[in-house]
Amino acid sequence: MKTKTKERIIELYRGGLSSRKISKIVDFGKTAISSLIKCEGISRSNLEWTKDKKKMAKIYLKLSKDRKGKALPFHRKYKINLNLFKNLSNAFEAYLFGIIVTDGHVADRTISLMVSSVDKKWMSELAKILNIKLKTDNRGYPYLNLNSVDIVKTIKKLGVNTQKTRFPHKITIPKAWRDFMRGLIDGDGSIYLRNKKTITVCFGNTNKYLVDFVCKKMRKYGTKCNVLLVNSQKHQKKAKRPYVLPFYSVSCGGSSATKFLREIYYKNCFAIDRKIKKVKEIQ
C-alpha cells in the first residue's frame, strides 16, 4: 500500500467514515483497511462528528463502562425500539415473539429471521414496523437482522436461548396469547383441508412445552387433541457430531379448528398473507 493511500485512509477514518465506505473510495478491501488502522494504533474519538460534544460526552462516559457489543444511540443507522419484548401484552410484540420462537435465530448480539420469497411482502411490512432494513440473500430469500445486545438479553430471559432447537427451554407465555399463538402457527403451523373436507390446524416443534401450550388452548374449543411424539428429526447429518431430537405435534379439526382459527386470526390482525387467505377460504 502506497504512503499517499495510507494517509488518505487515515484521514477519511478520522473524518468519521467506516471501513466499508472507505474501501469504496480508495478501492481497497475493508479488512485491509481495518488492519492498517489497528497497526497504526489510530484511535478515533466517537465524539468527533457530533454537534453537541458536551452532551455526547456525558452519554458516552455513561455507556463506555458496559459498551461491549453495544451501538451508542447516536451512532445507530436505524433507530430501533430497545424495549422490544418487554411488554408482551402488546399484540404486535406478542405476535413477533411467537415468530422468533419458531422461525427466528438468536445469537449473542443479533436476532435473525429469514423466510422464502413467497412471504416477502409480509417480511417487508415487518421490517417497516421494526424500522430496520430488509435484505435479500443470493437465493432471493428475504431476511432481517435485529442487532441489539439489550433485546437479545430480554428475549433470553423469556426462555429463547441461542440454541433453542437443540436445547429447548420453558418459554414465557405472553398475556396477549392469541397474538402469540398466531405467531406460532404462522411460523411452525399449517392450515389445510384433510381429505378435502375437514378443516385441520397442525402445529409441530421440538419444544414440548410450546406444543403442550397449543394443545391446552385447542382443547378449550371442544377438541380432544393430544400431543404426539412424531418420528425423531435428524439434524446435521453430515456434521461431525450429529444429534437426534424428538419432534412433537398436535392438531385439531372440524368445528373446533374453525372456532380456534376465528379466535387467533381475528379481523385486521397482522399475519402472513397466505395464512389469512387460507383461513378465509376454509371458513
ROKOL-717763 format. One record per residue (C-alpha): residue number from 1; residue in one letter; x, y, z. Coordinates in Angstrom, 1 decimal. Layout:
<atom k="NUM" r="A" xx="X" yy="Y" zz="Z"/>
...
! end
This chain:
<atom k="1" r="M" xx="0.0" yy="0.0" zz="0.0"/>
<atom k="2" r="K" xx="1.4" yy="3.4" zz="-1.0"/>
<atom k="3" r="T" xx="2.1" yy="6.1" zz="1.5"/>
<atom k="4" r="K" xx="-0.3" yy="8.5" zz="0.0"/>
<atom k="5" r="T" xx="-3.1" yy="5.9" zz="0.1"/>
<atom k="6" r="K" xx="-2.3" yy="5.2" zz="3.8"/>
<atom k="7" r="E" xx="-2.5" yy="8.9" zz="4.6"/>
<atom k="8" r="R" xx="-5.8" yy="9.2" zz="2.7"/>
<atom k="9" r="I" xx="-7.3" yy="6.2" zz="4.5"/>
<atom k="10" r="I" xx="-6.3" yy="7.6" zz="7.9"/>
<atom k="11" r="E" xx="-7.7" yy="11.0" zz="7.0"/>
<atom k="12" r="L" xx="-11.1" yy="9.5" zz="6.0"/>
<atom k="13" r="Y" xx="-11.2" yy="7.3" zz="9.0"/>
<atom k="14" r="R" xx="-10.6" yy="10.2" zz="11.4"/>
<atom k="15" r="G" xx="-13.2" yy="12.1" zz="9.5"/>
<atom k="16" r="G" xx="-15.9" yy="9.6" zz="10.6"/>
<atom k="17" r="L" xx="-16.2" yy="7.2" zz="7.6"/>
<atom k="18" r="S" xx="-16.5" yy="3.5" zz="8.2"/>
<atom k="19" r="S" xx="-14.0" yy="0.9" zz="6.8"/>
<atom k="20" r="R" xx="-16.7" yy="-0.2" zz="4.3"/>
<atom k="21" r="K" xx="-17.3" yy="3.3" zz="2.9"/>
<atom k="22" r="I" xx="-13.5" yy="4.0" zz="2.8"/>
<atom k="23" r="S" xx="-13.0" yy="0.8" zz="0.8"/>
<atom k="24" r="K" xx="-15.3" yy="2.1" zz="-1.9"/>
<atom k="25" r="I" xx="-13.4" yy="5.3" zz="-2.2"/>
<atom k="26" r="V" xx="-9.8" yy="4.0" zz="-2.2"/>
<atom k="27" r="D" xx="-10.6" yy="0.7" zz="-3.8"/>
<atom k="28" r="F" xx="-9.1" yy="-1.5" zz="-1.0"/>
<atom k="29" r="G" xx="-10.8" yy="-4.3" zz="1.0"/>
<atom k="30" r="K" xx="-12.3" yy="-3.2" zz="4.3"/>
<atom k="31" r="T" xx="-10.3" yy="-6.0" zz="6.1"/>
<atom k="32" r="A" xx="-7.1" yy="-4.5" zz="4.8"/>
<atom k="33" r="I" xx="-8.2" yy="-1.0" zz="5.9"/>
<atom k="34" r="S" xx="-9.2" yy="-2.3" zz="9.4"/>
<atom k="35" r="S" xx="-5.8" yy="-4.0" zz="9.7"/>
<atom k="36" r="L" xx="-4.0" yy="-0.8" zz="8.8"/>
<atom k="37" r="I" xx="-5.9" yy="1.3" zz="11.3"/>
<atom k="38" r="K" xx="-5.1" yy="-1.3" zz="14.0"/>
<atom k="39" r="C" xx="-1.4" yy="-1.5" zz="13.1"/>
<atom k="40" r="E" xx="-1.1" yy="2.3" zz="13.1"/>
<atom k="41" r="G" xx="-2.7" yy="2.4" zz="16.6"/>
<atom k="42" r="I" xx="-5.2" yy="5.1" zz="15.5"/>
<atom k="43" r="S" xx="-8.0" yy="5.9" zz="17.9"/>
<atom k="44" r="R" xx="-11.0" yy="7.7" zz="16.5"/>
<atom k="45" r="S" xx="-13.0" yy="9.5" zz="19.2"/>
<atom k="46" r="N" xx="-16.7" yy="8.8" zz="19.0"/>
<atom k="47" r="L" xx="-17.4" yy="12.4" zz="19.6"/>
<atom k="48" r="E" xx="-15.5" yy="14.0" zz="16.6"/>
<atom k="49" r="W" xx="-18.5" yy="14.4" zz="14.3"/>
<atom k="50" r="T" xx="-21.3" yy="15.1" zz="16.8"/>
<atom k="51" r="K" xx="-22.8" yy="18.6" zz="17.2"/>
<atom k="52" r="D" xx="-23.3" yy="18.8" zz="20.9"/>
<atom k="53" r="K" xx="-20.0" yy="17.4" zz="22.2"/>
<atom k="54" r="K" xx="-20.7" yy="18.0" zz="25.9"/>
<atom k="55" r="K" xx="-24.0" yy="16.2" zz="25.8"/>
<atom k="56" r="M" xx="-22.5" yy="13.3" zz="23.7"/>
<atom k="57" r="A" xx="-19.5" yy="13.1" zz="26.1"/>
<atom k="58" r="K" xx="-21.9" yy="12.5" zz="29.1"/>
<atom k="59" r="I" xx="-23.7" yy="9.8" zz="27.2"/>
<atom k="60" r="Y" xx="-20.5" yy="8.2" zz="26.1"/>
<atom k="61" r="L" xx="-19.0" yy="8.2" zz="29.5"/>
<atom k="62" r="K" xx="-22.2" yy="6.7" zz="31.0"/>
<atom k="63" r="L" xx="-22.2" yy="3.8" zz="28.4"/>
<atom k="64" r="S" xx="-18.5" yy="3.2" zz="27.9"/>
<atom k="65" r="K" xx="-18.1" yy="1.0" zz="31.0"/>
<atom k="66" r="D" xx="-20.6" yy="-1.5" zz="29.7"/>
<atom k="67" r="R" xx="-20.3" yy="-0.8" zz="26.0"/>
<atom k="68" r="K" xx="-19.0" yy="-4.2" zz="24.7"/>
<atom k="69" r="G" xx="-21.2" yy="-5.2" zz="21.7"/>
<atom k="70" r="K" xx="-23.4" yy="-2.1" zz="22.0"/>
<atom k="71" r="A" xx="-24.0" yy="0.7" zz="19.5"/>
<atom k="72" r="L" xx="-24.3" yy="4.1" zz="21.0"/>
<atom k="73" r="P" xx="-27.8" yy="5.7" zz="20.5"/>
<atom k="74" r="F" xx="-26.3" yy="8.5" zz="18.3"/>
<atom k="75" r="H" xx="-24.4" yy="6.0" zz="16.1"/>
<atom k="76" r="R" xx="-27.3" yy="3.7" zz="15.1"/>
<atom k="77" r="K" xx="-28.2" yy="3.9" zz="11.4"/>
<atom k="78" r="Y" xx="-31.7" yy="2.7" zz="12.2"/>
<atom k="79" r="K" xx="-33.5" yy="3.7" zz="15.4"/>
<atom k="80" r="I" xx="-35.0" yy="0.5" zz="16.8"/>
<atom k="81" r="N" xx="-37.1" yy="0.1" zz="19.9"/>
<atom k="82" r="L" xx="-34.7" yy="-1.2" zz="22.5"/>
<atom k="83" r="N" xx="-37.6" yy="-2.0" zz="24.8"/>
<atom k="84" r="L" xx="-38.9" yy="-4.6" zz="22.4"/>
<atom k="85" r="F" xx="-40.4" yy="-7.7" zz="24.0"/>
<atom k="86" r="K" xx="-40.6" yy="-6.0" zz="27.5"/>
<atom k="87" r="N" xx="-44.3" yy="-5.5" zz="27.1"/>
<atom k="88" r="L" xx="-45.8" yy="-8.8" zz="25.9"/>
<atom k="89" r="S" xx="-49.3" yy="-7.6" zz="26.4"/>
<atom k="90" r="N" xx="-48.8" yy="-5.6" zz="23.2"/>
<atom k="91" r="A" xx="-50.4" yy="-7.5" zz="20.3"/>
<atom k="92" r="F" xx="-47.6" yy="-6.9" zz="17.8"/>
<atom k="93" r="E" xx="-44.8" yy="-7.8" zz="20.2"/>
<atom k="94" r="A" xx="-46.5" yy="-10.9" zz="21.3"/>
<atom k="95" r="Y" xx="-47.0" yy="-12.0" zz="17.6"/>
<atom k="96" r="L" xx="-43.4" yy="-11.2" zz="16.8"/>
<atom k="97" r="F" xx="-42.2" yy="-13.1" zz="19.8"/>
<atom k="98" r="G" xx="-44.1" yy="-16.2" zz="18.5"/>
<atom k="99" r="I" xx="-42.4" yy="-15.8" zz="15.1"/>
<atom k="100" r="I" xx="-39.0" yy="-15.5" zz="16.8"/>
<atom k="101" r="V" xx="-39.6" yy="-18.6" zz="19.0"/>
<atom k="102" r="T" xx="-40.5" yy="-20.7" zz="16.0"/>
<atom k="103" r="D" xx="-38.5" yy="-19.3" zz="13.0"/>
<atom k="104" r="G" xx="-36.0" yy="-16.9" zz="14.4"/>
<atom k="105" r="H" xx="-32.3" yy="-17.4" zz="15.1"/>
<atom k="106" r="V" xx="-30.9" yy="-15.9" zz="18.3"/>
<atom k="107" r="A" xx="-27.2" yy="-15.1" zz="18.5"/>
<atom k="108" r="D" xx="-25.2" yy="-13.3" zz="21.2"/>
<atom k="109" r="R" xx="-25.9" yy="-9.9" zz="19.7"/>
<atom k="110" r="T" xx="-28.4" yy="-10.4" zz="16.9"/>
<atom k="111" r="I" xx="-31.8" yy="-11.9" zz="16.3"/>
<atom k="112" r="S" xx="-32.3" yy="-13.0" zz="12.7"/>
<atom k="113" r="L" xx="-35.3" yy="-14.0" zz="10.7"/>
<atom k="114" r="M" xx="-35.4" yy="-15.5" zz="7.2"/>
<atom k="115" r="V" xx="-38.4" yy="-16.6" zz="5.1"/>
<atom k="116" r="S" xx="-39.0" yy="-17.8" zz="1.5"/>
<atom k="117" r="S" xx="-39.6" yy="-15.3" zz="-1.3"/>
<atom k="118" r="V" xx="-43.3" yy="-16.1" zz="-1.1"/>
<atom k="119" r="D" xx="-43.6" yy="-14.2" zz="2.1"/>
<atom k="120" r="K" xx="-41.5" yy="-11.2" zz="1.0"/>
<atom k="121" r="K" xx="-44.4" yy="-8.7" zz="1.3"/>
<atom k="122" r="W" xx="-45.1" yy="-9.8" zz="4.9"/>
<atom k="123" r="M" xx="-41.4" yy="-9.5" zz="5.7"/>
<atom k="124" r="S" xx="-41.2" yy="-6.1" zz="4.2"/>
<atom k="125" r="E" xx="-44.1" yy="-4.8" zz="6.4"/>
<atom k="126" r="L" xx="-42.4" yy="-6.4" zz="9.4"/>
<atom k="127" r="A" xx="-39.2" yy="-4.5" zz="8.6"/>
<atom k="128" r="K" xx="-41.0" yy="-1.2" zz="8.3"/>
<atom k="129" r="I" xx="-42.7" yy="-1.6" zz="11.7"/>
<atom k="130" r="L" xx="-39.3" yy="-2.5" zz="13.3"/>
<atom k="131" r="N" xx="-37.6" yy="0.3" zz="11.4"/>
<atom k="132" r="I" xx="-34.8" yy="-1.9" zz="10.1"/>
<atom k="133" r="K" xx="-33.6" yy="-2.7" zz="6.6"/>
<atom k="134" r="L" xx="-34.9" yy="-5.7" zz="4.7"/>
<atom k="135" r="K" xx="-32.1" yy="-7.6" zz="2.9"/>
<atom k="136" r="T" xx="-32.1" yy="-10.4" zz="0.4"/>
<atom k="137" r="D" xx="-29.6" yy="-13.2" zz="0.1"/>
<atom k="138" r="N" xx="-28.1" yy="-14.7" zz="-3.1"/>
<atom k="139" r="R" xx="-31.0" yy="-17.2" zz="-3.4"/>
<atom k="140" r="G" xx="-33.6" yy="-14.4" zz="-3.3"/>
<atom k="141" r="Y" xx="-34.7" yy="-15.2" zz="0.3"/>
<atom k="142" r="P" xx="-35.6" yy="-12.0" zz="2.3"/>
<atom k="143" r="Y" xx="-34.1" yy="-11.7" zz="5.8"/>
<atom k="144" r="L" xx="-33.7" yy="-9.1" zz="8.5"/>
<atom k="145" r="N" xx="-31.3" yy="-8.7" zz="11.4"/>
<atom k="146" r="L" xx="-32.3" yy="-7.1" zz="14.7"/>
<atom k="147" r="N" xx="-28.9" yy="-6.0" zz="16.1"/>
<atom k="148" r="S" xx="-29.1" yy="-5.2" zz="19.8"/>
<atom k="149" r="V" xx="-27.5" yy="-6.7" zz="22.9"/>
<atom k="150" r="D" xx="-30.3" yy="-5.3" zz="25.1"/>
<atom k="151" r="I" xx="-33.1" yy="-7.0" zz="23.0"/>
<atom k="152" r="V" xx="-31.2" yy="-10.3" zz="23.0"/>
<atom k="153" r="K" xx="-30.8" yy="-10.2" zz="26.8"/>
<atom k="154" r="T" xx="-34.6" yy="-9.5" zz="27.1"/>
<atom k="155" r="I" xx="-35.6" yy="-12.4" zz="24.8"/>
<atom k="156" r="K" xx="-33.2" yy="-14.8" zz="26.6"/>
<atom k="157" r="K" xx="-34.9" yy="-14.0" zz="29.9"/>
<atom k="158" r="L" xx="-38.1" yy="-15.1" zz="28.3"/>
<atom k="159" r="G" xx="-36.7" yy="-18.5" zz="27.6"/>
<atom k="160" r="V" xx="-35.4" yy="-18.2" zz="24.0"/>
<atom k="161" r="N" xx="-31.7" yy="-19.3" zz="24.1"/>
<atom k="162" r="T" xx="-29.1" yy="-19.2" zz="21.3"/>
<atom k="163" r="Q" xx="-29.6" yy="-23.0" zz="20.6"/>
<atom k="164" r="K" xx="-33.4" yy="-23.0" zz="21.1"/>
<atom k="165" r="T" xx="-34.0" yy="-26.0" zz="18.8"/>
<atom k="166" r="R" xx="-31.3" yy="-28.2" zz="20.3"/>
<atom k="167" r="F" xx="-31.8" yy="-27.2" zz="23.9"/>
<atom k="168" r="P" xx="-35.4" yy="-26.0" zz="24.2"/>
<atom k="169" r="H" xx="-36.3" yy="-24.1" zz="27.4"/>
<atom k="170" r="K" xx="-39.6" yy="-23.2" zz="29.1"/>
<atom k="171" r="I" xx="-41.0" yy="-20.2" zz="27.2"/>
<atom k="172" r="T" xx="-42.7" yy="-17.3" zz="28.9"/>
<atom k="173" r="I" xx="-46.3" yy="-17.1" zz="27.5"/>
<atom k="174" r="P" xx="-47.4" yy="-13.5" zz="26.8"/>
<atom k="175" r="K" xx="-50.6" yy="-12.1" zz="28.1"/>
<atom k="176" r="A" xx="-51.7" yy="-11.4" zz="24.5"/>
<atom k="177" r="W" xx="-51.8" yy="-15.2" zz="24.0"/>
<atom k="178" r="R" xx="-54.0" yy="-15.0" zz="20.8"/>
<atom k="179" r="D" xx="-51.3" yy="-13.0" zz="19.0"/>
<atom k="180" r="F" xx="-48.5" yy="-15.2" zz="20.3"/>
<atom k="181" r="M" xx="-50.4" yy="-18.3" zz="19.2"/>
<atom k="182" r="R" xx="-50.9" yy="-16.7" zz="15.7"/>
<atom k="183" r="G" xx="-47.1" yy="-16.2" zz="15.6"/>
<atom k="184" r="L" xx="-46.5" yy="-19.8" zz="16.4"/>
<atom k="185" r="I" xx="-49.0" yy="-21.0" zz="13.8"/>
<atom k="186" r="D" xx="-47.5" yy="-18.7" zz="11.2"/>
<atom k="187" r="G" xx="-44.0" yy="-20.0" zz="12.0"/>
<atom k="188" r="D" xx="-44.4" yy="-23.7" zz="12.5"/>
<atom k="189" r="G" xx="-48.1" yy="-24.4" zz="11.9"/>
<atom k="190" r="S" xx="-50.2" yy="-25.4" zz="9.0"/>
<atom k="191" r="I" xx="-53.8" yy="-25.0" zz="8.0"/>
<atom k="192" r="Y" xx="-55.3" yy="-27.3" zz="5.4"/>
<atom k="193" r="L" xx="-58.3" yy="-29.4" zz="4.4"/>
<atom k="194" r="R" xx="-58.0" yy="-33.1" zz="5.4"/>
<atom k="195" r="N" xx="-59.5" yy="-35.4" zz="2.8"/>
<atom k="196" r="K" xx="-60.6" yy="-32.2" zz="1.1"/>
<atom k="197" r="K" xx="-63.4" yy="-31.9" zz="3.7"/>
<atom k="198" r="T" xx="-62.3" yy="-31.4" zz="7.2"/>
<atom k="199" r="I" xx="-60.6" yy="-28.1" zz="8.3"/>
<atom k="200" r="T" xx="-57.4" yy="-29.0" zz="10.2"/>
<atom k="201" r="V" xx="-54.8" yy="-27.0" zz="12.1"/>
<atom k="202" r="C" xx="-51.5" yy="-28.6" zz="13.0"/>
<atom k="203" r="F" xx="-48.5" yy="-27.4" zz="15.0"/>
<atom k="204" r="G" xx="-45.1" yy="-29.1" zz="15.5"/>
<atom k="205" r="N" xx="-42.0" yy="-28.2" zz="17.3"/>
<atom k="206" r="T" xx="-39.1" yy="-29.7" zz="19.3"/>
<atom k="207" r="N" xx="-40.1" yy="-27.7" zz="22.3"/>
<atom k="208" r="K" xx="-42.7" yy="-29.9" zz="24.1"/>
<atom k="209" r="Y" xx="-43.6" yy="-27.0" zz="26.4"/>
<atom k="210" r="L" xx="-44.8" yy="-25.0" zz="23.4"/>
<atom k="211" r="V" xx="-46.7" yy="-27.9" zz="21.9"/>
<atom k="212" r="D" xx="-48.4" yy="-28.6" zz="25.3"/>
<atom k="213" r="F" xx="-49.5" yy="-24.9" zz="25.4"/>
<atom k="214" r="V" xx="-51.0" yy="-25.1" zz="21.9"/>
<atom k="215" r="C" xx="-52.8" yy="-28.4" zz="22.8"/>
<atom k="216" r="K" xx="-54.2" yy="-26.9" zz="26.0"/>
<atom k="217" r="K" xx="-55.7" yy="-23.9" zz="24.1"/>
<atom k="218" r="M" xx="-57.1" yy="-26.1" zz="21.3"/>
<atom k="219" r="R" xx="-58.9" yy="-28.3" zz="23.9"/>
<atom k="220" r="K" xx="-60.9" yy="-25.2" zz="25.1"/>
<atom k="221" r="Y" xx="-62.7" yy="-25.2" zz="21.7"/>
<atom k="222" r="G" xx="-64.0" yy="-28.8" zz="22.1"/>
<atom k="223" r="T" xx="-61.4" yy="-30.9" zz="20.5"/>
<atom k="224" r="K" xx="-59.9" yy="-34.0" zz="22.2"/>
<atom k="225" r="C" xx="-56.4" yy="-33.5" zz="20.8"/>
<atom k="226" r="N" xx="-53.2" yy="-35.0" zz="22.3"/>
<atom k="227" r="V" xx="-49.5" yy="-34.2" zz="21.9"/>
<atom k="228" r="L" xx="-47.9" yy="-36.9" zz="19.8"/>
<atom k="229" r="L" xx="-44.2" yy="-37.8" zz="19.5"/>
<atom k="230" r="V" xx="-43.6" yy="-37.9" zz="15.8"/>
<atom k="231" r="N" xx="-40.6" yy="-39.5" zz="14.1"/>
<atom k="232" r="S" xx="-37.4" yy="-38.0" zz="15.6"/>
<atom k="233" r="Q" xx="-35.9" yy="-35.4" zz="13.4"/>
<atom k="234" r="K" xx="-32.3" yy="-35.9" zz="12.4"/>
<atom k="235" r="H" xx="-30.3" yy="-32.6" zz="12.2"/>
<atom k="236" r="Q" xx="-26.8" yy="-32.1" zz="10.8"/>
<atom k="237" r="K" xx="-26.5" yy="-35.5" zz="9.1"/>
<atom k="238" r="K" xx="-23.1" yy="-34.5" zz="7.6"/>
<atom k="239" r="A" xx="-21.8" yy="-32.9" zz="10.8"/>
<atom k="240" r="K" xx="-19.0" yy="-34.5" zz="12.9"/>
<atom k="241" r="R" xx="-21.3" yy="-34.8" zz="15.9"/>
<atom k="242" r="P" xx="-24.9" yy="-35.5" zz="14.6"/>
<atom k="243" r="Y" xx="-27.7" yy="-35.4" zz="17.1"/>
<atom k="244" r="V" xx="-31.3" yy="-36.6" zz="17.2"/>
<atom k="245" r="L" xx="-34.1" yy="-34.5" zz="18.6"/>
<atom k="246" r="P" xx="-37.7" yy="-35.7" zz="19.5"/>
<atom k="247" r="F" xx="-40.3" yy="-33.8" zz="17.5"/>
<atom k="248" r="Y" xx="-43.8" yy="-33.2" zz="18.9"/>
<atom k="249" r="S" xx="-47.0" yy="-32.3" zz="17.1"/>
<atom k="250" r="V" xx="-50.6" yy="-31.5" zz="17.9"/>
<atom k="251" r="S" xx="-53.6" yy="-31.0" zz="15.6"/>
<atom k="252" r="C" xx="-57.4" yy="-30.3" zz="15.8"/>
<atom k="253" r="G" xx="-60.0" yy="-30.4" zz="13.1"/>
<atom k="254" r="G" xx="-63.7" yy="-29.7" zz="12.2"/>
<atom k="255" r="S" xx="-65.7" yy="-27.2" zz="14.1"/>
<atom k="256" r="S" xx="-63.1" yy="-26.9" zz="16.9"/>
<atom k="257" r="A" xx="-60.5" yy="-25.9" zz="14.3"/>
<atom k="258" r="T" xx="-62.9" yy="-23.3" zz="12.9"/>
<atom k="259" r="K" xx="-63.5" yy="-21.7" zz="16.3"/>
<atom k="260" r="F" xx="-59.8" yy="-21.8" zz="17.1"/>
<atom k="261" r="L" xx="-58.8" yy="-20.1" zz="13.9"/>
<atom k="262" r="R" xx="-61.5" yy="-17.4" zz="14.3"/>
<atom k="263" r="E" xx="-60.1" yy="-16.6" zz="17.7"/>
<atom k="264" r="I" xx="-56.5" yy="-16.1" zz="16.7"/>
<atom k="265" r="Y" xx="-57.0" yy="-14.8" zz="13.1"/>
<atom k="266" r="Y" xx="-59.3" yy="-12.0" zz="14.1"/>
<atom k="267" r="K" xx="-60.3" yy="-9.1" zz="11.8"/>
<atom k="268" r="N" xx="-57.4" yy="-6.7" zz="10.8"/>
<atom k="269" r="C" xx="-54.8" yy="-8.8" zz="12.7"/>
<atom k="270" r="F" xx="-51.1" yy="-8.8" zz="11.5"/>
<atom k="271" r="A" xx="-50.2" yy="-12.2" zz="10.0"/>
<atom k="272" r="I" xx="-48.8" yy="-13.9" zz="6.9"/>
<atom k="273" r="D" xx="-51.0" yy="-13.2" zz="3.9"/>
<atom k="274" r="R" xx="-51.2" yy="-16.8" zz="2.7"/>
<atom k="275" r="K" xx="-52.3" yy="-18.0" zz="6.1"/>
<atom k="276" r="I" xx="-55.0" yy="-15.3" zz="6.3"/>
<atom k="277" r="K" xx="-56.2" yy="-16.2" zz="2.8"/>
<atom k="278" r="K" xx="-56.3" yy="-19.9" zz="3.8"/>
<atom k="279" r="V" xx="-58.4" yy="-19.2" zz="6.9"/>
<atom k="280" r="K" xx="-60.9" yy="-17.1" zz="4.8"/>
<atom k="281" r="E" xx="-61.1" yy="-19.9" zz="2.2"/>
<atom k="282" r="I" xx="-61.9" yy="-22.7" zz="4.6"/>
<atom k="283" r="Q" xx="-64.3" yy="-20.8" zz="6.9"/>
! end
